[in-house]
Amino acid sequence: MSGTLYGTGLGPGDPELMTLKAARLISGADVVAYPALAGAESFARSIAAAHLKDGAVELRLDVPMTVARGPAQAAYDAGAVEISGVLEQGTDVVFLCEGDPLFYGSFMYIQARLSGRFTVEVVPGVNSISASVAAAGPPLVARNEVLTVIPGPLAADDMRARIEGADAVAIMKVGRHLGKIRDVLDGLGLVDRATYVERATLAEQVVLPLADAPADAPYFSMILVTKGRDQWL
Ligand SMILES: C[S@@+](CC[C@H](N)C(=O)[O-])C[C@H]1O[C@@H](n2cnc3c(N)ncnc32)[C@H](O)[C@@H]1O
């Protein structure tokens, strides 16, 4: 009998936002796996740290963040081989994933490689949009409004068109794209409707009107835009 692969969502950073199910699986796991940026502490591991069992084997996947997909794909290939070796021996593996595992989550790359051969169970988590909205305050969408989720690396023209067609917008993966995003929103007259949220739910959380946001944004930041829905409330 092979082991089961669990893809656990850990929420946006505050360990109290982890589900009871994820905490139970992690605290019982003999083997956990998690992604990390090369050379850095794993954010996913830091969220789960208090639940890790003494002596648990940790499989760390060093995933380079490069524009080219090849290096990251190679890291997931290697990680999948390592995880499959454990599963083949009949041991479960609990994969730690920040936020929700299947919402821009790293777990999907492991799931895609292993789901044909092993039983895979996904435990959903609180995603970073929900966390950022809770921190920022105004509700994001109401009634029949359309929410558009935009990755920061999108080209400015594409981003502008998608924002124009949306009622509310969550722009993720802000980081080095902050200047471009600011310019697009400025051109649309939406800077005053935009909120900048950095590291939501963590002690270092920052929430600011976009106009007051710092010049440099970290990767774990988001911009929320509501276009004026006060008539529903
Ligand atoms: C690869 S995606 C991971 C999304 C995650 N799986 C989720 O469910 O939210 C990374 C992006 O999520 C957003 N993000 C994740 N955690 C965040 C947090 N605590 N505060 C603000 N944004 C966050 C940032 O935009 C970041 O660039």
The ligand as an SDF file (V2000), in Angstrom:
LIG
                    3D

 27 29  0  0  0  0  0  0  0  0999 V2000
    2.2840   32.2470   -5.3240 C   0  0  0  0  0  0  0  0  0  0  0  0
    0.9900   33.2380   -4.6930 S   0  0  0  0  0  0  0  0  0  0  0  0
    0.3860   32.2210   -3.4300 C   0  0  0  0  0  0  0  0  0  0  0  0
   -1.0680   32.4400   -3.1320 C   0  0  0  0  0  0  0  0  0  0  0  0
   -1.5810   31.5770   -2.0180 C   0  0  0  0  0  0  0  0  0  0  0  0
   -1.5600   30.1810   -2.3730 N   0  0  0  0  0  0  0  0  0  0  0  0
   -2.9750   31.9810   -1.5860 C   0  0  0  0  0  0  0  0  0  0  0  0
   -3.8360   31.1030   -1.4370 O   0  0  0  0  0  0  0  0  0  0  0  0
   -3.2110   33.1560   -1.3710 O   0  0  0  0  0  0  0  0  0  0  0  0
    1.8830   34.4530   -3.8150 C   0  0  0  0  0  0  0  0  0  0  0  0
    1.1540   35.7810   -3.7570 C   0  0  0  0  0  0  0  0  0  0  0  0
    0.0870   35.7130   -2.8230 O   0  0  0  0  0  0  0  0  0  0  0  0
   -0.0640   36.9570   -2.1780 C   0  0  0  0  0  0  0  0  0  0  0  0
    0.0940   36.7530   -0.7460 N   0  0  0  0  0  0  0  0  0  0  0  0
    0.3450   35.6050   -0.1160 C   0  0  0  0  0  0  0  0  0  0  0  0
    0.3610   35.7720    1.2180 N   0  0  0  0  0  0  0  0  0  0  0  0
    0.1110   37.0720    1.4330 C   0  0  0  0  0  0  0  0  0  0  0  0
   -0.0230   37.8710    2.6000 C   0  0  0  0  0  0  0  0  0  0  0  0
    0.1070   37.3370    3.8330 N   0  0  0  0  0  0  0  0  0  0  0  0
   -0.2900   39.1970    2.4520 N   0  0  0  0  0  0  0  0  0  0  0  0
   -0.4550   39.7290    1.2220 C   0  0  0  0  0  0  0  0  0  0  0  0
   -0.3380   39.0180    0.0770 N   0  0  0  0  0  0  0  0  0  0  0  0
   -0.0600   37.7140    0.1810 C   0  0  0  0  0  0  0  0  0  0  0  0
    0.9890   37.9090   -2.7270 C   0  0  0  0  0  0  0  0  0  0  0  0
    0.4070   38.6900   -3.7390 O   0  0  0  0  0  0  0  0  0  0  0  0
    2.0060   36.9350   -3.2800 C   0  0  0  0  0  0  0  0  0  0  0  0
    2.7570   37.5110   -4.3070 O   0  0  0  0  0  0  0  0  0  0  0  0
  1  2  1  0
  2  3  1  0
  2 10  1  0
  3  4  1  0
  4  5  1  0
  5  6  1  0
  5  7  1  0
  7  8  2  0
  7  9  1  0
 10 11  1  0
 11 12  1  0
 11 26  1  0
 12 13  1  0
 13 14  1  0
 13 24  1  0
 14 15  1  0
 14 23  1  0
 15 16  2  0
 16 17  1  0
 17 18  1  0
 17 23  2  0
 18 19  1  0
 18 20  2  0
 20 21  1  0
 21 22  2  0
 22 23  1  0
 24 25  1  0
 24 26  1  0
 26 27  1  0
M  CHG  2   2   1   9  -1
M  END
$$$$
